[in-house]
């Protein structure tokens, strides 16, 4: 099962890189043509965290910056939710047991509700103001922050309920999955 999961992630990574590679020169060319930093159109990727680009153009630069940050945070939240669901789905598929599935789904639902707490670890790493006064921001959320916050969430959730051996096992598996997923399958 682990080999199948690893193969699926490897194929996904190859497809992602292939799709990004075909548009990279186009995006870089467009960015240069529009006199924008490359990250505005291409985004940014590395193995330490998740990046998101936001844009805003309102009546003044302060409000435009707020709008751009909010838009980037929405994109970060969407990515965090997708990653948490991917980890959970992989674990559910791997576990197979109905009781564990219910525990995993409950933990995932609680983690998704708490995405705003996870996003508190995000930061603005770049900013660009275009000639038309559109503000672009590049926001960043470290994987280490995500794992720490998700594990805190697991601990807090389990403190609220009577902890069965099944729940403790599920919590441990979920924590291991977060750590493994975000250390091996980075964007």
Biotite code that builds the C-alpha atoms (Angstrom):
import biotite.structure as struc

atoms = struc.array([
    struc.Atom([0.000, 0.000, 0.000], chain_id="A", res_id=1, res_name="UNK", atom_name="CA", element="C"),
    struc.Atom([2.849, 2.359, 0.847], chain_id="A", res_id=2, res_name="UNK", atom_name="CA", element="C"),
    struc.Atom([4.387, 1.711, -2.576], chain_id="A", res_id=3, res_name="UNK", atom_name="CA", element="C"),
    struc.Atom([1.091, 2.564, -4.269], chain_id="A", res_id=4, res_name="UNK", atom_name="CA", element="C"),
    struc.Atom([0.776, 5.802, -2.294], chain_id="A", res_id=5, res_name="UNK", atom_name="CA", element="C"),
    struc.Atom([4.392, 6.703, -3.063], chain_id="A", res_id=6, res_name="UNK", atom_name="CA", element="C"),
    struc.Atom([3.799, 5.966, -6.759], chain_id="A", res_id=7, res_name="UNK", atom_name="CA", element="C"),
    struc.Atom([0.662, 8.128, -6.826], chain_id="A", res_id=8, res_name="UNK", atom_name="CA", element="C"),
    struc.Atom([2.533, 11.044, -5.205], chain_id="A", res_id=9, res_name="UNK", atom_name="CA", element="C"),
    struc.Atom([5.477, 10.582, -7.592], chain_id="A", res_id=10, res_name="UNK", atom_name="CA", element="C"),
    struc.Atom([3.196, 10.603, -10.645], chain_id="A", res_id=11, res_name="UNK", atom_name="CA", element="C"),
    struc.Atom([1.369, 13.652, -9.294], chain_id="A", res_id=12, res_name="UNK", atom_name="CA", element="C"),
    struc.Atom([4.660, 15.469, -8.768], chain_id="A", res_id=13, res_name="UNK", atom_name="CA", element="C"),
    struc.Atom([5.832, 14.656, -12.306], chain_id="A", res_id=14, res_name="UNK", atom_name="CA", element="C"),
    struc.Atom([2.547, 15.872, -13.790], chain_id="A", res_id=15, res_name="UNK", atom_name="CA", element="C"),
    struc.Atom([2.657, 19.037, -11.691], chain_id="A", res_id=16, res_name="UNK", atom_name="CA", element="C"),
    struc.Atom([6.228, 19.791, -12.729], chain_id="A", res_id=17, res_name="UNK", atom_name="CA", element="C"),
    struc.Atom([5.448, 19.043, -16.373], chain_id="A", res_id=18, res_name="UNK", atom_name="CA", element="C"),
    struc.Atom([2.435, 21.341, -16.374], chain_id="A", res_id=19, res_name="UNK", atom_name="CA", element="C"),
    struc.Atom([4.373, 24.106, -14.623], chain_id="A", res_id=20, res_name="UNK", atom_name="CA", element="C"),
    struc.Atom([7.323, 23.681, -16.969], chain_id="A", res_id=21, res_name="UNK", atom_name="CA", element="C"),
    struc.Atom([5.241, 24.233, -20.072], chain_id="A", res_id=22, res_name="UNK", atom_name="CA", element="C"),
    struc.Atom([3.831, 27.543, -18.858], chain_id="A", res_id=23, res_name="UNK", atom_name="CA", element="C"),
    struc.Atom([6.873, 28.843, -17.047], chain_id="A", res_id=24, res_name="UNK", atom_name="CA", element="C"),
    struc.Atom([8.472, 30.562, -20.031], chain_id="A", res_id=25, res_name="UNK", atom_name="CA", element="C"),
    struc.Atom([5.134, 31.983, -21.086], chain_id="A", res_id=26, res_name="UNK", atom_name="CA", element="C"),
    struc.Atom([4.429, 33.323, -17.591], chain_id="A", res_id=27, res_name="UNK", atom_name="CA", element="C"),
    struc.Atom([7.964, 34.707, -17.279], chain_id="A", res_id=28, res_name="UNK", atom_name="CA", element="C"),
    struc.Atom([7.635, 36.368, -20.677], chain_id="A", res_id=29, res_name="UNK", atom_name="CA", element="C"),
    struc.Atom([4.267, 37.855, -19.771], chain_id="A", res_id=30, res_name="UNK", atom_name="CA", element="C"),
    struc.Atom([5.613, 39.130, -16.448], chain_id="A", res_id=31, res_name="UNK", atom_name="CA", element="C"),
    struc.Atom([8.543, 40.790, -18.181], chain_id="A", res_id=32, res_name="UNK", atom_name="CA", element="C"),
    struc.Atom([6.275, 42.239, -20.857], chain_id="A", res_id=33, res_name="UNK", atom_name="CA", element="C"),
    struc.Atom([3.923, 43.673, -18.219], chain_id="A", res_id=34, res_name="UNK", atom_name="CA", element="C"),
    struc.Atom([6.867, 44.898, -16.125], chain_id="A", res_id=35, res_name="UNK", atom_name="CA", element="C"),
    struc.Atom([5.881, 42.668, -13.169], chain_id="A", res_id=36, res_name="UNK", atom_name="CA", element="C"),
    struc.Atom([8.035, 40.423, -10.985], chain_id="A", res_id=37, res_name="UNK", atom_name="CA", element="C"),
    struc.Atom([7.888, 36.798, -12.169], chain_id="A", res_id=38, res_name="UNK", atom_name="CA", element="C"),
    struc.Atom([6.287, 35.655, -8.881], chain_id="A", res_id=39, res_name="UNK", atom_name="CA", element="C"),
    struc.Atom([3.151, 37.702, -9.651], chain_id="A", res_id=40, res_name="UNK", atom_name="CA", element="C"),
    struc.Atom([2.208, 35.376, -12.522], chain_id="A", res_id=41, res_name="UNK", atom_name="CA", element="C"),
    struc.Atom([4.154, 32.219, -11.659], chain_id="A", res_id=42, res_name="UNK", atom_name="CA", element="C"),
    struc.Atom([3.854, 32.200, -7.898], chain_id="A", res_id=43, res_name="UNK", atom_name="CA", element="C"),
    struc.Atom([6.729, 30.690, -5.980], chain_id="A", res_id=44, res_name="UNK", atom_name="CA", element="C"),
    struc.Atom([7.595, 27.158, -4.933], chain_id="A", res_id=45, res_name="UNK", atom_name="CA", element="C"),
    struc.Atom([10.156, 25.677, -2.619], chain_id="A", res_id=46, res_name="UNK", atom_name="CA", element="C"),
    struc.Atom([10.390, 22.796, -0.189], chain_id="A", res_id=47, res_name="UNK", atom_name="CA", element="C"),
    struc.Atom([9.877, 24.830, 2.990], chain_id="A", res_id=48, res_name="UNK", atom_name="CA", element="C"),
    struc.Atom([6.264, 25.921, 2.685], chain_id="A", res_id=49, res_name="UNK", atom_name="CA", element="C"),
    struc.Atom([3.308, 27.165, 0.685], chain_id="A", res_id=50, res_name="UNK", atom_name="CA", element="C"),
    struc.Atom([3.221, 30.470, -1.194], chain_id="A", res_id=51, res_name="UNK", atom_name="CA", element="C"),
    struc.Atom([0.222, 32.408, -2.455], chain_id="A", res_id=52, res_name="UNK", atom_name="CA", element="C"),
    struc.Atom([-0.131, 35.590, -4.493], chain_id="A", res_id=53, res_name="UNK", atom_name="CA", element="C"),
    struc.Atom([-2.850, 38.151, -3.868], chain_id="A", res_id=54, res_name="UNK", atom_name="CA", element="C"),
    struc.Atom([-3.742, 41.313, -5.750], chain_id="A", res_id=55, res_name="UNK", atom_name="CA", element="C"),
    struc.Atom([-5.778, 44.345, -4.815], chain_id="A", res_id=56, res_name="UNK", atom_name="CA", element="C"),
    struc.Atom([-6.703, 47.653, -6.358], chain_id="A", res_id=57, res_name="UNK", atom_name="CA", element="C"),
    struc.Atom([-8.970, 49.898, -4.338], chain_id="A", res_id=58, res_name="UNK", atom_name="CA", element="C"),
    struc.Atom([-9.236, 53.632, -3.672], chain_id="A", res_id=59, res_name="UNK", atom_name="CA", element="C"),
    struc.Atom([-5.923, 53.849, -1.795], chain_id="A", res_id=60, res_name="UNK", atom_name="CA", element="C"),
    struc.Atom([-2.758, 51.800, -1.333], chain_id="A", res_id=61, res_name="UNK", atom_name="CA", element="C"),
    struc.Atom([-3.518, 50.834, 2.280], chain_id="A", res_id=62, res_name="UNK", atom_name="CA", element="C"),
    struc.Atom([-6.848, 49.274, 1.343], chain_id="A", res_id=63, res_name="UNK", atom_name="CA", element="C"),
    struc.Atom([-5.338, 47.722, -1.777], chain_id="A", res_id=64, res_name="UNK", atom_name="CA", element="C"),
    struc.Atom([-2.663, 46.075, 0.380], chain_id="A", res_id=65, res_name="UNK", atom_name="CA", element="C"),
    struc.Atom([-5.295, 44.755, 2.804], chain_id="A", res_id=66, res_name="UNK", atom_name="CA", element="C"),
    struc.Atom([-7.278, 43.335, -0.111], chain_id="A", res_id=67, res_name="UNK", atom_name="CA", element="C"),
    struc.Atom([-4.188, 41.692, -1.639], chain_id="A", res_id=68, res_name="UNK", atom_name="CA", element="C"),
    struc.Atom([-3.232, 40.100, 1.695], chain_id="A", res_id=69, res_name="UNK", atom_name="CA", element="C"),
    struc.Atom([-6.778, 38.854, 2.225], chain_id="A", res_id=70, res_name="UNK", atom_name="CA", element="C"),
    struc.Atom([-6.858, 37.319, -1.244], chain_id="A", res_id=71, res_name="UNK", atom_name="CA", element="C"),
    struc.Atom([-3.500, 35.596, -0.690], chain_id="A", res_id=72, res_name="UNK", atom_name="CA", element="C"),
    struc.Atom([-4.662, 34.271, 2.694], chain_id="A", res_id=73, res_name="UNK", atom_name="CA", element="C"),
    struc.Atom([-7.767, 32.799, 1.053], chain_id="A", res_id=74, res_name="UNK", atom_name="CA", element="C"),
    struc.Atom([-5.506, 31.028, -1.420], chain_id="A", res_id=75, res_name="UNK", atom_name="CA", element="C"),
    struc.Atom([-3.291, 29.770, 1.428], chain_id="A", res_id=76, res_name="UNK", atom_name="CA", element="C"),
    struc.Atom([-6.378, 28.539, 3.308], chain_id="A", res_id=77, res_name="UNK", atom_name="CA", element="C"),
    struc.Atom([-7.598, 26.673, 0.233], chain_id="A", res_id=78, res_name="UNK", atom_name="CA", element="C"),
    struc.Atom([-4.212, 24.989, -0.146], chain_id="A", res_id=79, res_name="UNK", atom_name="CA", element="C"),
    struc.Atom([-4.036, 24.071, 3.560], chain_id="A", res_id=80, res_name="UNK", atom_name="CA", element="C"),
    struc.Atom([-7.533, 22.561, 3.395], chain_id="A", res_id=81, res_name="UNK", atom_name="CA", element="C"),
    struc.Atom([-6.616, 20.550, 0.299], chain_id="A", res_id=82, res_name="UNK", atom_name="CA", element="C"),
    struc.Atom([-3.445, 19.262, 1.976], chain_id="A", res_id=83, res_name="UNK", atom_name="CA", element="C"),
    struc.Atom([-5.255, 18.284, 5.191], chain_id="A", res_id=84, res_name="UNK", atom_name="CA", element="C"),
    struc.Atom([-7.908, 16.467, 3.171], chain_id="A", res_id=85, res_name="UNK", atom_name="CA", element="C"),
    struc.Atom([-5.215, 14.689, 1.127], chain_id="A", res_id=86, res_name="UNK", atom_name="CA", element="C"),
    struc.Atom([-3.453, 13.493, 4.282], chain_id="A", res_id=87, res_name="UNK", atom_name="CA", element="C"),
    struc.Atom([-6.722, 12.297, 5.773], chain_id="A", res_id=88, res_name="UNK", atom_name="CA", element="C"),
    struc.Atom([-7.889, 10.555, 2.619], chain_id="A", res_id=89, res_name="UNK", atom_name="CA", element="C"),
    struc.Atom([-4.571, 8.744, 2.348], chain_id="A", res_id=90, res_name="UNK", atom_name="CA", element="C"),
    struc.Atom([-4.858, 7.630, 5.976], chain_id="A", res_id=91, res_name="UNK", atom_name="CA", element="C"),
    struc.Atom([-8.494, 6.591, 5.575], chain_id="A", res_id=92, res_name="UNK", atom_name="CA", element="C"),
    struc.Atom([-7.592, 4.532, 2.523], chain_id="A", res_id=93, res_name="UNK", atom_name="CA", element="C"),
    struc.Atom([-4.662, 3.008, 4.379], chain_id="A", res_id=94, res_name="UNK", atom_name="CA", element="C"),
    struc.Atom([-6.566, 2.271, 7.632], chain_id="A", res_id=95, res_name="UNK", atom_name="CA", element="C"),
    struc.Atom([-9.635, 0.712, 6.114], chain_id="A", res_id=96, res_name="UNK", atom_name="CA", element="C"),
    struc.Atom([-11.447, 0.285, 9.460], chain_id="A", res_id=97, res_name="UNK", atom_name="CA", element="C"),
    struc.Atom([-14.778, 2.064, 9.890], chain_id="A", res_id=98, res_name="UNK", atom_name="CA", element="C"),
    struc.Atom([-14.140, 3.195, 13.481], chain_id="A", res_id=99, res_name="UNK", atom_name="CA", element="C"),
    struc.Atom([-10.795, 4.718, 12.577], chain_id="A", res_id=100, res_name="UNK", atom_name="CA", element="C"),
    struc.Atom([-12.359, 6.411, 9.560], chain_id="A", res_id=101, res_name="UNK", atom_name="CA", element="C"),
    struc.Atom([-14.864, 8.177, 11.775], chain_id="A", res_id=102, res_name="UNK", atom_name="CA", element="C"),
    struc.Atom([-12.093, 9.320, 14.128], chain_id="A", res_id=103, res_name="UNK", atom_name="CA", element="C"),
    struc.Atom([-9.991, 10.542, 11.198], chain_id="A", res_id=104, res_name="UNK", atom_name="CA", element="C"),
    struc.Atom([-12.902, 12.376, 9.619], chain_id="A", res_id=105, res_name="UNK", atom_name="CA", element="C"),
    struc.Atom([-13.736, 14.074, 12.930], chain_id="A", res_id=106, res_name="UNK", atom_name="CA", element="C"),
    struc.Atom([-10.119, 15.166, 13.404], chain_id="A", res_id=107, res_name="UNK", atom_name="CA", element="C"),
    struc.Atom([-9.962, 16.451, 9.837], chain_id="A", res_id=108, res_name="UNK", atom_name="CA", element="C"),
    struc.Atom([-13.182, 18.401, 10.185], chain_id="A", res_id=109, res_name="UNK", atom_name="CA", element="C"),
    struc.Atom([-11.862, 20.037, 13.343], chain_id="A", res_id=110, res_name="UNK", atom_name="CA", element="C"),
    struc.Atom([-8.534, 20.856, 11.625], chain_id="A", res_id=111, res_name="UNK", atom_name="CA", element="C"),
    struc.Atom([-10.368, 22.472, 8.718], chain_id="A", res_id=112, res_name="UNK", atom_name="CA", element="C"),
    struc.Atom([-12.403, 24.623, 11.085], chain_id="A", res_id=113, res_name="UNK", atom_name="CA", element="C"),
    struc.Atom([-9.156, 25.851, 12.658], chain_id="A", res_id=114, res_name="UNK", atom_name="CA", element="C"),
    struc.Atom([-7.399, 26.888, 9.427], chain_id="A", res_id=115, res_name="UNK", atom_name="CA", element="C"),
    struc.Atom([-7.497, 30.522, 10.575], chain_id="A", res_id=116, res_name="UNK", atom_name="CA", element="C"),
    struc.Atom([-5.244, 29.570, 13.506], chain_id="A", res_id=117, res_name="UNK", atom_name="CA", element="C"),
    struc.Atom([-2.822, 27.861, 11.139], chain_id="A", res_id=118, res_name="UNK", atom_name="CA", element="C"),
    struc.Atom([-2.748, 30.950, 8.909], chain_id="A", res_id=119, res_name="UNK", atom_name="CA", element="C"),
    struc.Atom([-1.554, 33.091, 11.816], chain_id="A", res_id=120, res_name="UNK", atom_name="CA", element="C"),
    struc.Atom([1.868, 31.643, 11.021], chain_id="A", res_id=121, res_name="UNK", atom_name="CA", element="C"),
    struc.Atom([1.796, 33.100, 7.513], chain_id="A", res_id=122, res_name="UNK", atom_name="CA", element="C"),
    struc.Atom([3.832, 36.123, 6.550], chain_id="A", res_id=123, res_name="UNK", atom_name="CA", element="C"),
    struc.Atom([4.189, 38.546, 3.681], chain_id="A", res_id=124, res_name="UNK", atom_name="CA", element="C"),
    struc.Atom([7.523, 37.934, 1.949], chain_id="A", res_id=125, res_name="UNK", atom_name="CA", element="C"),
    struc.Atom([7.264, 40.282, -1.025], chain_id="A", res_id=126, res_name="UNK", atom_name="CA", element="C"),
    struc.Atom([5.202, 43.151, -2.368], chain_id="A", res_id=127, res_name="UNK", atom_name="CA", element="C"),
    struc.Atom([4.967, 44.960, -5.686], chain_id="A", res_id=128, res_name="UNK", atom_name="CA", element="C"),
    struc.Atom([2.973, 48.033, -6.676], chain_id="A", res_id=129, res_name="UNK", atom_name="CA", element="C"),
    struc.Atom([2.244, 48.172, -10.408], chain_id="A", res_id=130, res_name="UNK", atom_name="CA", element="C"),
    struc.Atom([2.022, 51.367, -12.433], chain_id="A", res_id=131, res_name="UNK", atom_name="CA", element="C"),
    struc.Atom([-1.780, 51.183, -12.303], chain_id="A", res_id=132, res_name="UNK", atom_name="CA", element="C"),
    struc.Atom([-1.479, 51.043, -8.462], chain_id="A", res_id=133, res_name="UNK", atom_name="CA", element="C"),
    struc.Atom([-2.514, 47.409, -8.202], chain_id="A", res_id=134, res_name="UNK", atom_name="CA", element="C"),
    struc.Atom([-0.793, 45.956, -5.145], chain_id="A", res_id=135, res_name="UNK", atom_name="CA", element="C"),
    struc.Atom([0.563, 42.404, -5.370], chain_id="A", res_id=136, res_name="UNK", atom_name="CA", element="C"),
    struc.Atom([1.723, 40.482, -2.313], chain_id="A", res_id=137, res_name="UNK", atom_name="CA", element="C"),
    struc.Atom([3.443, 37.152, -1.913], chain_id="A", res_id=138, res_name="UNK", atom_name="CA", element="C"),
    struc.Atom([2.414, 35.374, 1.295], chain_id="A", res_id=139, res_name="UNK", atom_name="CA", element="C"),
    struc.Atom([4.220, 32.373, 2.795], chain_id="A", res_id=140, res_name="UNK", atom_name="CA", element="C"),
    struc.Atom([3.228, 29.660, 5.261], chain_id="A", res_id=141, res_name="UNK", atom_name="CA", element="C"),
    struc.Atom([6.021, 27.325, 6.463], chain_id="A", res_id=142, res_name="UNK", atom_name="CA", element="C"),
    struc.Atom([5.282, 23.599, 6.492], chain_id="A", res_id=143, res_name="UNK", atom_name="CA", element="C"),
    struc.Atom([6.769, 23.451, 9.996], chain_id="A", res_id=144, res_name="UNK", atom_name="CA", element="C"),
    struc.Atom([4.118, 25.901, 11.230], chain_id="A", res_id=145, res_name="UNK", atom_name="CA", element="C"),
    struc.Atom([1.374, 23.819, 9.610], chain_id="A", res_id=146, res_name="UNK", atom_name="CA", element="C"),
    struc.Atom([2.580, 20.601, 11.227], chain_id="A", res_id=147, res_name="UNK", atom_name="CA", element="C"),
    struc.Atom([2.958, 22.256, 14.647], chain_id="A", res_id=148, res_name="UNK", atom_name="CA", element="C"),
    struc.Atom([-0.513, 23.819, 14.528], chain_id="A", res_id=149, res_name="UNK", atom_name="CA", element="C"),
    struc.Atom([-2.177, 20.663, 13.181], chain_id="A", res_id=150, res_name="UNK", atom_name="CA", element="C"),
    struc.Atom([-0.583, 18.594, 15.946], chain_id="A", res_id=151, res_name="UNK", atom_name="CA", element="C"),
    struc.Atom([-1.695, 21.136, 18.580], chain_id="A", res_id=152, res_name="UNK", atom_name="CA", element="C"),
    struc.Atom([-5.183, 20.824, 17.141], chain_id="A", res_id=153, res_name="UNK", atom_name="CA", element="C"),
    struc.Atom([-5.040, 17.030, 17.506], chain_id="A", res_id=154, res_name="UNK", atom_name="CA", element="C"),
    struc.Atom([-3.995, 17.341, 21.149], chain_id="A", res_id=155, res_name="UNK", atom_name="CA", element="C"),
    struc.Atom([-6.683, 19.924, 21.962], chain_id="A", res_id=156, res_name="UNK", atom_name="CA", element="C"),
    struc.Atom([-9.381, 17.901, 20.239], chain_id="A", res_id=157, res_name="UNK", atom_name="CA", element="C"),
    struc.Atom([-8.507, 14.744, 22.116], chain_id="A", res_id=158, res_name="UNK", atom_name="CA", element="C"),
    struc.Atom([-8.438, 16.558, 25.474], chain_id="A", res_id=159, res_name="UNK", atom_name="CA", element="C"),
    struc.Atom([-12.102, 17.459, 24.954], chain_id="A", res_id=160, res_name="UNK", atom_name="CA", element="C"),
    struc.Atom([-13.225, 13.867, 24.528], chain_id="A", res_id=161, res_name="UNK", atom_name="CA", element="C"),
    struc.Atom([-12.842, 10.601, 26.382], chain_id="A", res_id=162, res_name="UNK", atom_name="CA", element="C"),
    struc.Atom([-9.744, 9.168, 24.882], chain_id="A", res_id=163, res_name="UNK", atom_name="CA", element="C"),
    struc.Atom([-10.110, 5.574, 23.794], chain_id="A", res_id=164, res_name="UNK", atom_name="CA", element="C"),
    struc.Atom([-7.188, 3.476, 22.630], chain_id="A", res_id=165, res_name="UNK", atom_name="CA", element="C"),
    struc.Atom([-8.588, 3.793, 19.103], chain_id="A", res_id=166, res_name="UNK", atom_name="CA", element="C"),
    struc.Atom([-8.654, 7.595, 19.348], chain_id="A", res_id=167, res_name="UNK", atom_name="CA", element="C"),
    struc.Atom([-5.094, 7.671, 20.708], chain_id="A", res_id=168, res_name="UNK", atom_name="CA", element="C"),
    struc.Atom([-3.934, 5.414, 17.889], chain_id="A", res_id=169, res_name="UNK", atom_name="CA", element="C"),
    struc.Atom([-5.722, 7.577, 15.323], chain_id="A", res_id=170, res_name="UNK", atom_name="CA", element="C"),
    struc.Atom([-4.210, 10.750, 16.790], chain_id="A", res_id=171, res_name="UNK", atom_name="CA", element="C"),
    struc.Atom([-0.729, 9.256, 16.580], chain_id="A", res_id=172, res_name="UNK", atom_name="CA", element="C"),
    struc.Atom([-1.279, 8.096, 12.995], chain_id="A", res_id=173, res_name="UNK", atom_name="CA", element="C"),
    struc.Atom([-2.606, 11.516, 12.006], chain_id="A", res_id=174, res_name="UNK", atom_name="CA", element="C"),
    struc.Atom([0.400, 13.291, 13.572], chain_id="A", res_id=175, res_name="UNK", atom_name="CA", element="C"),
    struc.Atom([2.781, 10.918, 11.788], chain_id="A", res_id=176, res_name="UNK", atom_name="CA", element="C"),
    struc.Atom([0.932, 11.462, 8.517], chain_id="A", res_id=177, res_name="UNK", atom_name="CA", element="C"),
    struc.Atom([1.144, 15.263, 8.793], chain_id="A", res_id=178, res_name="UNK", atom_name="CA", element="C"),
    struc.Atom([4.866, 15.066, 9.487], chain_id="A", res_id=179, res_name="UNK", atom_name="CA", element="C"),
    struc.Atom([5.513, 12.628, 6.648], chain_id="A", res_id=180, res_name="UNK", atom_name="CA", element="C"),
    struc.Atom([3.292, 14.346, 4.096], chain_id="A", res_id=181, res_name="UNK", atom_name="CA", element="C"),
    struc.Atom([4.707, 17.812, 4.658], chain_id="A", res_id=182, res_name="UNK", atom_name="CA", element="C"),
    struc.Atom([8.320, 16.621, 4.767], chain_id="A", res_id=183, res_name="UNK", atom_name="CA", element="C"),
    struc.Atom([8.194, 14.356, 1.682], chain_id="A", res_id=184, res_name="UNK", atom_name="CA", element="C"),
    struc.Atom([5.527, 15.827, -0.592], chain_id="A", res_id=185, res_name="UNK", atom_name="CA", element="C"),
    struc.Atom([6.291, 19.484, -0.728], chain_id="A", res_id=186, res_name="UNK", atom_name="CA", element="C"),
    struc.Atom([5.068, 21.732, -3.515], chain_id="A", res_id=187, res_name="UNK", atom_name="CA", element="C"),
])
